Amino acid sequence: MPGDVENGTGETESLLSRGRHQVKRFFDGFVDFAFQGNILQIAFGLIIANVFTDLVKSFVSAILMPPLAVMFPINKNVEEKFAVLRPGDTYNSSTGYNTLRQALDDGAVVMAYGSFVYQVISFVMVGFALYGLAHVYTLVSRDPIIKYTKKCKYCRKQINEKVGR
């Protein structure tokens, strides 16, 4: 009997040490992966891209959209434009809904096309801003981000414009 207990304890110790070894190896592999140069560059790039996107969205909502609302015959901000597809319980046909929030709180089914227009304009502005940054980077760097292409006269695929043949 004592030999069985010692044998069982030995197996338990062996299993625990193998488990500890595998967990330590997994954790060490994760640390090696997480703190590689490329991963850290990607993380910083994502953080900067997120802040940059917020900056451009703020520019669109605070600077660009108000003049658009004034230039076009819109009584509200573009984001507040909506169409009532099915009115709610307390809908007044003479006054309607003043705001999108009021219509949603009443339970109305609305198509908020103004929010979609705002998102499209914001997307286009983020694209232009990123292109501008890439263009500036290309001007000051030897490794261009923007690579201009042309159609190959032999295979009809897009190839780098600097290719001679």
C-alpha positions in Angstrom: 0.0 0.0 0.0 2.6 2.6 0.8 4.3 2.0 -2.5 1.0 2.8 -4.3 0.6 6.0 -2.4 4.1 7.0 -3.2 3.6 6.0 -6.8 0.3 8.1 -7.0 2.1 11.1 -5.5 4.9 10.7 -7.9 2.5 10.7 -10.8 0.7 13.8 -9.4 4.0 15.6 -9.1 5.0 14.6 -12.6 1.6 15.8 -14.0 1.8 19.1 -12.1 5.4 19.7 -13.2 4.5 19.0 -16.8 1.5 21.3 -16.6 3.6 24.1 -15.0 6.2 23.6 -17.8 3.5 23.8 -20.5 1.9 26.9 -19.0 5.3 28.6 -18.5 6.2 27.8 -22.1 2.8 29.1 -23.4 3.2 32.3 -21.4 6.8 32.8 -22.5 5.7 32.3 -26.1 3.0 34.9 -25.7 5.4 37.4 -24.2 7.8 36.9 -27.0 5.0 37.3 -29.5 3.4 40.4 -27.8 6.6 42.3 -27.5 8.1 41.8 -30.9 8.9 45.0 -32.8 6.3 44.5 -35.5 3.5 43.8 -33.1 4.3 46.9 -31.1 4.4 49.0 -34.3 1.0 47.6 -35.3 -0.4 48.4 -31.9 0.9 52.0 -31.9 -0.4 52.4 -35.5 -3.9 51.2 -34.5 -4.0 53.6 -31.6 -2.8 56.5 -33.7 -5.3 55.5 -36.5 -8.2 55.5 -34.0 -7.3 58.9 -32.6 -6.8 60.2 -36.2 -10.3 58.9 -37.2 -11.9 60.6 -34.2 -10.1 63.8 -35.2 -11.5 63.6 -38.7 -15.0 62.7 -37.6 -14.9 65.7 -35.2 -13.8 67.9 -38.2 -16.7 66.5 -40.3 -19.3 67.0 -37.6 -18.2 70.3 -36.2 -16.7 72.1 -39.2 -17.9 70.6 -42.5 -21.5 69.6 -41.8 -22.9 72.9 -40.5 -22.0 74.8 -43.7 -23.6 72.0 -45.7 -26.8 72.3 -43.6 -26.8 76.1 -44.3 -26.0 75.8 -48.1 -28.7 73.2 -48.7 -32.3 74.0 -47.7 -32.1 71.9 -44.6 -33.9 73.0 -41.4 -31.8 70.7 -39.2 -28.3 69.3 -39.0 -27.8 66.6 -41.6 -27.5 63.9 -38.9 -31.0 64.7 -37.7 -32.7 64.1 -41.0 -35.1 61.1 -40.9 -38.3 59.8 -42.5 -41.1 58.3 -40.5 -42.1 54.9 -42.0 -44.6 54.0 -39.3 -45.6 56.6 -36.6 -45.6 55.7 -32.9 -48.5 55.7 -30.4 -48.6 59.5 -29.6 -47.9 60.8 -33.1 -49.4 64.2 -33.9 -50.1 64.4 -37.6 -50.0 68.3 -37.6 -46.7 68.7 -35.8 -44.9 65.4 -36.4 -41.7 64.6 -34.7 -39.2 67.4 -34.1 -36.1 65.1 -33.5 -35.0 61.7 -34.3 -34.7 60.9 -30.5 -38.4 61.9 -30.0 -39.5 59.6 -32.8 -37.5 56.7 -31.5 -38.7 57.3 -27.9 -42.3 57.2 -29.2 -41.7 53.8 -30.8 -41.9 55.0 -34.4 -40.2 53.2 -37.2 -37.8 55.6 -38.9 -35.3 55.7 -41.6 -32.4 57.8 -40.4 -30.9 58.7 -43.7 -29.1 61.8 -42.3 -26.9 59.6 -40.1 -26.0 57.5 -43.2 -25.2 60.6 -45.2 -23.0 61.8 -42.3 -21.2 58.4 -42.2 -20.5 58.5 -45.9 -19.1 62.0 -45.8 -17.0 61.1 -42.8 -15.7 58.0 -44.6 -14.7 60.0 -47.7 -13.0 62.6 -45.5 -11.0 60.0 -43.6 -10.0 58.5 -46.9 -8.8 61.9 -48.3 -7.0 62.7 -45.1 -5.2 59.3 -45.1 -4.3 59.8 -48.7 -2.9 63.2 -47.9 -0.8 61.8 -45.1 0.5 59.0 -47.4 1.4 61.6 -50.0 3.3 63.7 -47.5 5.1 60.6 -46.3 6.0 59.6 -49.9 7.5 63.1 -50.4 9.8 62.9 -47.4 10.6 59.2 -47.5 12.6 57.0 -49.8 10.1 54.1 -49.4 6.8 55.3 -51.0 3.5 54.2 -49.6 1.7 55.2 -52.8 2.8 53.1 -55.7 1.4 54.3 -59.0 0.5 51.6 -61.5 -0.2 51.2 -65.2 -1.7 48.5 -67.3 0.8 46.1 -68.8 0.5 46.0 -72.6 1.2 42.2 -72.7 -0.8 40.7 -69.8 -3.3 43.6 -69.1 -2.6 43.5 -65.4 -1.8 46.5 -63.2 2.0 46.8 -62.7 4.3 49.4 -61.2 4.7 52.4 -63.5 8.5 52.2 -63.2 8.7 48.8 -64.8 10.5 49.0 -68.2 9.2 45.8 -69.7 
